[in-house]
Amino acid sequence: MVARKEYPEQKDVAQEAPRIGVFVCRCGSNIGGVLDVPGLKEYAGSLGNVVYTDENLYTCSQDTQERIKKAIDEQGLNRVVVASCSPRTHEPLFQETIREAGLNPYLFEMANIRDQCSWVHMNEKDHATVKARDLIRMAIANAQL
C-alpha cells in the first residue's frame, strides 16, 4: 500500500555554467527582525553566477516551495542556495523541492543565518547582517563547485 513517488528525469548540468538562485528567508521576525533581509538579497544578487534572488516570509512554506520550482524552470537555475534556518531540520525539504524540479538534490546549499546570525547576535544587528553576508557568500561559492 506504499505509493512510490515519481520524479522527473534529472537534468544533466555537468557542462553548464552555474546559474544560481538565492532565496533569503525572513522566518517571520526570527530573521527579519534582526537582519537586513532586503540588503542580503541585494548583496547575493551582486555575487558571481547568481542570476536570480528572492526574499520570502517563510521559505519552507508550500507556496514558496512552488515558487522555487517555478524559478528553477523559468530562470534556468541549476544550483539553489537558501539562506534561512537550520539545515538539520530543513535541508531535506529543500533537497526534495529541487529534486521535484529535476535537479540533483546535491546541487543545493544552505546558509544557516537564523541560528548563526540572528539568534546569537540579536543585540548586534549590524554585526549579525555582516556575518550573514559572509555565510551567504560561502554558500554561493560552494554551490559553484
HELIX and SHEET records of a PDB file:
HELIX    1   1 SER A   29  GLY A   32  1                                   4    
HELIX    2   2 VAL A   37  GLY A   45  1                                   9    
HELIX    3   3 GLN A   62  GLN A   75  1                                  14    
HELIX    4   4 PRO A   87  GLU A  100  1                                  14    
HELIX    5   5 PRO A  105  LEU A  107  5                                   3    
HELIX    6   6 ARG A  114  TRP A  119  3                                   6    
HELIX    7   7 LYS A  125  GLN A  144  1                                  20    
SHEET    1   A 4 VAL A  50  ASN A  56  0                                        
SHEET    2   A 4 ILE A  20  CYS A  25  1                                        
SHEET    3   A 4 ARG A  79  SER A  84  1                                        
SHEET    4   A 4 PHE A 108  ASN A 112  1                                        
END                                                                             
